[in-house]
Amino acid sequence: MAKHEKHEEKKSRVINLDDYRKKAPSEPAQEAEAELEYEDIFSGDEEESEAQRQKRRELRQLPKAVYIVSLVLLVAVVGLSLWINREHLTWDNIRESVKLQVKGEEIGDGFPVPITGANVYKGNFLSYDGGVVTLSNTALTAINSTGTEKFSVRHNLSAPVMRSAGNRYLLFNSGSKGYMALSGGRIAAEGAAETDILAGGICPGGRFALGLESSYGASKLEVYMADGSLQYEYPFSNDYITAIAMNYDGTYGAVCTVRSEKGEMVSKLSIFDFNQEEPVAEYETRENFLFGAYWAENGSIYGVGDAALVCGLSGSYEFSEYGYQGRQLTAFSLSSGRAFLSVSAYEHGGTSTLLVFNGGEKIGEKNPVRVEMEARVEAISTSGGTVGVLMGGEAVFLDYITGMELGRTEAGEDANGIALASERRAYILGVSEIRTAEIS
């Protein structure tokens, strides 16, 4: 009965509080009394009240800790994503991404699509951002995955050559003077060199380099900023430039050259820091004509020759050679920090071997990965962890880590180029059209 009376007393106090709230706010004495009575309802003894207050403080503090940890994780994820995709974080790419989010991707009529111009050489055929880019005798054209033209830039180069890095393109006239540097479909710089162009290279940031015939020696290296202003030049007195590669931000470069020395062909790979007058490293290879160069984002440096591959790492600049053992190089691709080469003992047909070099590892029993192919490999392309080869009218997809075949599909008898859009889908360059090939 005593408990019941105590309960009734508390209930009465609640009624008093409600009654107070209905009265005019001009009674301060009753307001103070009501506040005291309200606190008395929930207080209990002093120790329980203190424990409850401590618990409420902890509950209030917990979300702050969760928010801080969540914020740190979010910043880390965003930072990692930006770092991985930094090659594509240019103003033009960001603008295209915003445009895509607002307007959506334009839907085309699909493939095949006709080639813009009369012909496209397989070296001027590549995939970027899920679409395909071609350089014909009249225009540089980009087509999205649904067959819609994204842009087409006309040129007047008679023998056009394309070098690319992400969404940056360098076009130049082999054996002539004209050149053009583009960021997507926008011309960033163009002009005519003083002498004929021998080779060229470009980096994702837009800096580019040209190898020119020299009036005072064999050849000359010229390096330009993205806007076309000259940054650096270096003359070669006896060596002719055959290939150029630049590191990610264009502050370093690898230049392949060739010369004749007492009747012997000598090729050289020279490493440049464009803040220093002279090369910081050089490597010579004999009876091996170097005609391809690549400076990978992981620091691997490659020089592709007709008799051997030269490979090394930035920083140490220690290089080694891998000879083809008298076999002929039929195709190569330099991407994903690796060199993909096909060699064959036969001049026009027969079997071939696909070699996959990982520049981050020493050459040995497991590097390169070797894949025996039953026919001659005519073109190579990569996407993700897959390498695609064009072989005997078929597009063959392989895992380049294990060498395991993932599938194959018809490419067409007129196929002369391949560009992987993904690990399962490829663009095929035909005589007059671009089509797709896909495995399930």
Secondary structure by P-SEA (a helix, b strand, c coil): caaaaaaaaaaaaaaaaaaaaacccccaaaaaaaaaaaaaaccccaaaaaaaaaaaaaaaaaaaaaaaaaaaaaaaaaaaaaaaacccccaaaaaaaaaaaaccccccccccccccccccccccccccccbbbbbcccccccccccccccbbbbbcccbbbbbbcccbbbbbbccccccccccccccccccccccccccccccccccbbbbbbcccccbbbbbbcccccccbbbbbccccccccccccccccbbbbbccccccbbbbbbbbbccccccccbbbbbcccccccccccccbbbbbbcccbbbbbbccccbbbbbbccccccccccccccbbbbbbbccccccbbbbbbbcccccccccccbbbbbccccccccccccbbbbbcccbbbbbccccccccccccccccccccccccccbbbbbccccccccccc
